[in-house]
Amino acid sequence: MKKKLKFALFALNSESGIAMTTSRKRWSAKTDEIKEVAKFCDKYFDYIFSVQRWLGFGGKTDPAGLTYESSNFISALSLITKKIKLIVTMHTSIIHPTHAARIMSTIDQFSNGRSLLNVVCGWNEKEFKMFNANYQPNSNAFKQGEEWIKIFKGILSKKKISFSGKFFRVKNAQSKPVLYKNRNPQIISAAFSPTGRIFAIKNCDILVTMFSDIAALKHQVQIVKRQAKNNKKKFQVFALCHIVCKKTDNEAIKYYDEYSRKNADKIAIQNFSNIIAKNPKNKILKSIQKKNMQKMAGGIGSYPIIGSPKKVIDELNKINNSGVDGVVVSFLNFKDEVKFFTQKVLSVINK
Ligand SMILES: Cc1cc2nc3c(=O)[nH]c(=O)nc-3n(C[C@H](O)[C@H](O)[C@H](O)COP(=O)(O)O)c2cc1C
């Protein structure tokens, strides 16, 4: 491999992870198992990427219905890990930026500077209704997100911030502490729509993207990195995948087939697709997800990497060669599968 590919473990704090399946093997997000996986990953992975979900996707199993609140979850992990970076997810219409700055600085101090923030500007309208939050149409949601980030970054740059915009008005907003050793916050976005991408490149440091095949990923990375360069920005792109790694290709395919085809939670998948379909600008994402029920069941439509260690390493090499900086990966059952993957794939790649 040319450069080191970074690895982020995704959705450990959510029941079913990102799978939508009735399989008994699905992740049940028991606190003891989460702690065990997090401590293990501390030595081998680069990031733990937590999601923020307030509702599950219904169906027979209600995937993500049980989700530990992202900032509290990461705060807990920061005390039982030493090295791994930790990603909190927040919705800009639910958490006020002044509160967010205080949450992130607290976590950053206790983790010695290991926190990152994934911002979500708008997504699941039903969740927003739980908070009486204003659900904005796509472009407004990102305008609101931009004001949010201005205040958030301003506070963390040790200033007193007064700001009057279309969505926020704050007077003398500040936080003590700021981030560990006064460092700047690192912000992630997983926006997919054209407006979302412009927002991400302008205001964030890392974009996480979905993709249908390696050629499409390469194309996306080229466009995004070119735009970032035009904005004179150091910018990273990560790719979202779900992985089944077993001793042989056949064993992996069988395992994948059992949970993502025979036992797909079809109603949950339909509900999830309906949330995506609400954003008419998100055509590419919609087509990725529509095309393949199995990919939806396997990991909300993300790219499947299924096979023996050799096959998985080959695929990850191809992804690395597409120009991405890292991968965000998920497994059906983190506890059962992450150790084998680490021994047979991560330790080989990282040699
Ligand atoms: C890797 C990844 C992580 C995400 N995490 C969350 C999350 O925790 N909570 C949430 O509501 N949305 C989450 N999303 C949704 C995105 O942030 C974004 O809102 C969605 O892809 C729609 O983008 P768009 O509004 O630009 O079309 C995530 C998406 C991806 C690909």
The ligand as an SDF file (V2000), in Angstrom:
LIG
                    3D

 31 33  0  0  0  0  0  0  0  0999 V2000
  -20.7260    8.0070    7.6660 C   0  0  0  0  0  0  0  0  0  0  0  0
  -22.0260    8.7180    7.8880 C   0  0  0  0  0  0  0  0  0  0  0  0
  -22.3940    9.0540    9.1830 C   0  0  0  0  0  0  0  0  0  0  0  0
  -23.6010    9.6920    9.4330 C   0  0  0  0  0  0  0  0  0  0  0  0
  -23.9890    9.8880   10.7260 N   0  0  0  0  0  0  0  0  0  0  0  0
  -25.2080   10.3900   10.9620 C   0  0  0  0  0  0  0  0  0  0  0  0
  -25.7130   10.4340   12.2930 C   0  0  0  0  0  0  0  0  0  0  0  0
  -25.0790    9.9880   13.2220 O   0  0  0  0  0  0  0  0  0  0  0  0
  -26.9430   10.9630   12.4850 N   0  0  0  0  0  0  0  0  0  0  0  0
  -27.7010   11.4480   11.4530 C   0  0  0  0  0  0  0  0  0  0  0  0
  -28.8090   11.9170   11.6840 O   0  0  0  0  0  0  0  0  0  0  0  0
  -27.2400   11.4180   10.1820 N   0  0  0  0  0  0  0  0  0  0  0  0
  -26.0360   10.8920    9.9150 C   0  0  0  0  0  0  0  0  0  0  0  0
  -25.5900   10.8070    8.6210 N   0  0  0  0  0  0  0  0  0  0  0  0
  -26.3390   11.5090    7.5460 C   0  0  0  0  0  0  0  0  0  0  0  0
  -25.4960   12.5930    6.8870 C   0  0  0  0  0  0  0  0  0  0  0  0
  -24.8610   13.4560    7.7910 O   0  0  0  0  0  0  0  0  0  0  0  0
  -26.2910   13.4370    5.8930 C   0  0  0  0  0  0  0  0  0  0  0  0
  -27.2440   14.2090    6.5560 O   0  0  0  0  0  0  0  0  0  0  0  0
  -26.9740   12.5890    4.8790 C   0  0  0  0  0  0  0  0  0  0  0  0
  -26.0030   11.8010    4.2080 O   0  0  0  0  0  0  0  0  0  0  0  0
  -27.7590   13.4380    3.8880 C   0  0  0  0  0  0  0  0  0  0  0  0
  -26.9200   14.3810    3.2770 O   0  0  0  0  0  0  0  0  0  0  0  0
  -27.5240   15.5750    2.4400 P   0  0  0  0  0  0  0  0  0  0  0  0
  -28.3980   16.3530    3.3470 O   0  0  0  0  0  0  0  0  0  0  0  0
  -26.3550   16.3630    1.9420 O   0  0  0  0  0  0  0  0  0  0  0  0
  -28.3050   14.9430    1.3140 O   0  0  0  0  0  0  0  0  0  0  0  0
  -24.4280   10.1020    8.3540 C   0  0  0  0  0  0  0  0  0  0  0  0
  -24.0550    9.7470    7.0350 C   0  0  0  0  0  0  0  0  0  0  0  0
  -22.8750    9.0420    6.7990 C   0  0  0  0  0  0  0  0  0  0  0  0
  -22.5220    8.6550    5.3890 C   0  0  0  0  0  0  0  0  0  0  0  0
  1  2  1  0
  2  3  1  0
  2 30  2  0
  3  4  2  0
  4  5  1  0
  4 28  1  0
  5  6  2  0
  6  7  1  0
  6 13  1  0
  7  8  2  0
  7  9  1  0
  9 10  1  0
 10 11  2  0
 10 12  1  0
 12 13  2  0
 13 14  1  0
 14 15  1  0
 14 28  1  0
 15 16  1  0
 16 17  1  0
 16 18  1  0
 18 19  1  0
 18 20  1  0
 20 21  1  0
 20 22  1  0
 22 23  1  0
 23 24  1  0
 24 25  2  0
 24 26  1  0
 24 27  1  0
 28 29  2  0
 29 30  1  0
 30 31  1  0
M  END
$$$$
